[in-house]
Each structure stands twice: as C-alpha cells, then as structure tokens.
Amino acid sequence: MSVVNVPLKDGSAAVPRAAADASAEARMFRRPSEWRIFWEAFSRDRLALMAAAVILLVCLAAVAAPVLSPYDPTVGDNALRLAPIGTPGHLLGLDGQGRDILSRLLWGGQVSLAIALLPVTVASLISVVLGLVAGFFGGKVDMIIMRTLDVFFAFPAVLLAVAIAGVLGPGMLNVMLSITIVLIPYISRVAYMATVTVKSELFVDQARVSGARPRQILLHHILPNTLSPVIVYGSTLVGIMIVLGAGLSFLGLGITPPRPDWGIMCSDGRNFLSVAPHVSAVPGIMLILVAMSFNIVGDGLRDALDPKLRK
C-alpha cells in the first residue's frame, strides 16, 4: 500500500516564499556603500582613470628602480656622452656626463614623488587638526590660529619655499620641510572652511542636543565630512609640488648631485639644448605628464566625492 504525501493547507509552504520575497525587497531598497557610490562615479570619468593608471605605473616604476634600472644612475661613460635616444643599450640616450637617462629617470622618480607626496601628506594631517580646532571652537582659538596662518599668505608660495630652502640649505629633507611649511596655511584654510560649513548643519545640532560631547561631535560628525575637500585639494597640490621640488633642484636649492632628480636632470641638460635637447626634454616631459595626471585625478575625485557634481 503506497502512501501519498498530501501538501498541507495551513500556509506553511508560503513561509519560505514570503521570506524570499522580503529578502529580495530588502536587497532592492538597500543603500549602496559610500565606497561603491564613489567608485561608480569615479569610474565613469575615463580621463581620470587614465591619469590614475599613469600615476600608478610611474609609482611602480620608481619603486622597482633597483630592478628595472639597467645601469648605475651615477656612473657615466665618457665615450657615449650626449648619445641620442635609441642608442643601442640606452633607450633614452645619455646625458652630458655619459650617464644613462632611463636609469636616472627611474631613480629620480623616487626622489621627485617623495618630495611631493610626503610633504602634502604631512601638511594635510597638520592642517586638518588646525582647521578643525579653529573652525569648531571659534573665538580666540580661531583668531590665534587663523591670523597666524594668514601671515604666510602675505608671501607668494614659490618665493616663500625658495626663501626657506635657501635658509635651510640644499638637501632632500630641507626641501620637504620647506614645502610642508608652505602648504600648511593653504590646506588649513580648506579644512577650516569645511569645518565651519559642517558645524552649522542640522545633524550636528541634533548630536549636540542628544548629549554628544564636543570630542564626539568633532571626531564622529565633523571630521569625516571635512576629509573630502582636503583629499581633493591635496591631490591637486601633489602635481604642483612635483614641479616646485624640481624647480628648487633646478636652482640648486634642492637635491644635491650626483643623486638623480628630475629637476637636476633638466638643469644638467640646459647647457646642451642646441646639440642634445633630449637630455632636458625627457625629464621635462615626465614632469609635465605626472603633474597633469595628478591634477586630472584631483578633478575626478572632486566630481566623485561631491554629490552635486555626480552624474
């Protein structure tokens, strides 16, 4: 005798279906993460993606310079001085002292990128603290901090960097220190304005009324909303600082020879522009390419992080 399973009519079979429908509805109305929103907005900017790829390749090549460099960047071959681009064994030619330009370009990338990235990062950290404190507490604290920083705005940034580097003397550490000092007032102003704007928002008032302490409001409500403009502004400054660092080296106030640097490479080739323009042109093109890439990435970050500019 066979037994036939008769489905129950008590609605138990509909429970899994209802749960599945509820799960599908929850996924439909679930808000995507901020990182996903940012990446979707940034990835639509093809030019910014290309610029980011260029920066990534340059950074990887600079880090891998000990492996990729075919020659010692400080040792030259006098028999091949000023050899042109495409010389066998020397893809980008040689400079006035017979040193391989490709090797110096790779090793110089480490110095040029460090001169820009480290000062911008350190200056951003210091400036965020100054801007947050001045913008949040206001009053005498605001006046002391911001009026002190306003003194630096009386001097052009480039001339101030040249003056500080001239006082400190040449050297990589002194160049980074001078650039950091120059950047702090500008980034602090951005952080200050963002803090003042966010402090007047309704959600900050709600947190204050709910009993949140000033430190909690500052760290959990204001700080996350002030980082976006600082990151965007800092990314655009990196390209400018690469050029400024190269300019200081060009003037003899930055990196000291024989250590390779893109600014020094441009300076070394100025005496041979008529017979070997590639000696200065190759590092000059690299400077322009990397600086423009950072500026384009900064514009892409601004469009991706600002809800009003997202397409």
Secondary structure, DSSP 8 states (H G I E B T S, - for coil): --------SSSTTHHHHHHHHHHHHHHHH----HHHHHHHHHHT-HHHHHHHHHHHHHHHHHHTHHHH--S-TT---GGGTT--TTBTTBTT-B-TTS-BHHHHHHHHHHHHHHHHHHHHHHHHHHHHHHHHHHHHH-HHHHHHHHHHHHGGGGS-HHHHHHHHHHHH-SSHHHHHHHHHHHHHHHHHHHHHHHHHHHHTSHHHHHHHHTT--HHHHIIIIIHHHHHHHHHHHHHHHHHHHHHHHHHHHHTTSSS-TTS--HHHHHHHGGGGTTT-THHHHHHHHHHHHHHHHHHHHHHHHHHHH-TTT--
